[in-house]
Every structure is written in structure tokens, then in C-alpha cells.
């Protein structure tokens, strides 16, 4: 498995719509495993293929990896506790009427968080790596992460969903990321030899 470079805010691939996956083969399984390793290395809980420059409708999540240390920073849990979930061709088919807010961040937009309102529950249709078609309701953090990653597959970023005032307040940070002045979490890890 490999840790892949994460595309940062301003990269055009993040604004493109990913194409459906039609063939499940060893290359796709390897991509899913690499995406998982990349997500874990960057202390993330979700990653969409667009974020590594692949325009295929594949995303990985592991909300059980969301832990907060004494310093208030999120970090990875014990590798033995990993529970990687892979979703192919995921699409939201229904959503609850009740919304919740949460300060979201993104591996492609490092060091930026802002409040995003999303439905608390969503029904998602998807295919597994084993080729099984599934559809089910997800709620809580799993629903939020799936919505965030499916947005990525559609070329939408969480900063597109925040209030105009909040986006204006983040303009300087976003401009620095777009200019390449802020390294991704993976870049930082690779520099440290992790």
C-alpha cells in the first residue's frame, strides 16, 4: 500500500465530477487500500478519489478514527481499531428534514474549519468492493462524512456550503492554500519520514 499525495484547494480536479466505477478489479482494490492508507496517514476520517487526482466514484471512510487528544487535535487511533469502509458509485437518494451543524474540515483544505449544516440522516445507494449493490440509511457522523465525500465526487467542497460571511473570513487562508503555501498533512508526514 502507498500513501498518495492529496490535491489541495485550487487544484482543478477537485471541481470535476467523478465518473462511475464500472469494473471492480485488483487495480481498484489497490486504489481503495491506498486511499485508506493515505486517509489514515493524514489523520482523516474520509477521502474521495478526486482528492488524490482520480476521477472515479470511490470514497473511503472510517469515522471510528475520529479521536481527539489532550491537545485538542484529532489523530489516528490504534491501527488495530481500523474499520475502513469503501463506497463505489455512492449517491444520496433521500435525506432527513432535520439538519445539524458541525465544524467541518477537509484534507484538501488544511487548517480550515467552518460550520456546515447538513441533514442528520441520509439514504445512500452504493456498491461494495465485492460487487454488491446496497442502499441504507446512515445517521450522525457517518451521514455527515458520506455527504462531505459524495460532494467531493460531485466537485463540491465544504467551503461552498458555508455562509458567505464565513467564506469571506477564510479568503486569506484559502488564497494561501491555492498558491501552494500550505502543505497537506500527507506532505508534512512524508517530510518527517512517517
Buried (B, 14 or more C-beta within 10 A) or exposed (E): EEBBEBBBBBBEBBEEEBEEBEEBEEEBEEBBBBBBBBBBBBBBBBBBBBBBEBEBBBBBBBBBBBBEEEEEEEEBBEEEEEEBBBBBBBBBEEBBEEEBEBEBBBBBBBEBBBEBEBBBBBBBBBBEBEEEEEEEBBEEBBBBBBBBBBBBBBBBBBBEBBEEEEBEEBEEBBEBBBEEEBBBBBBBBBEEEE
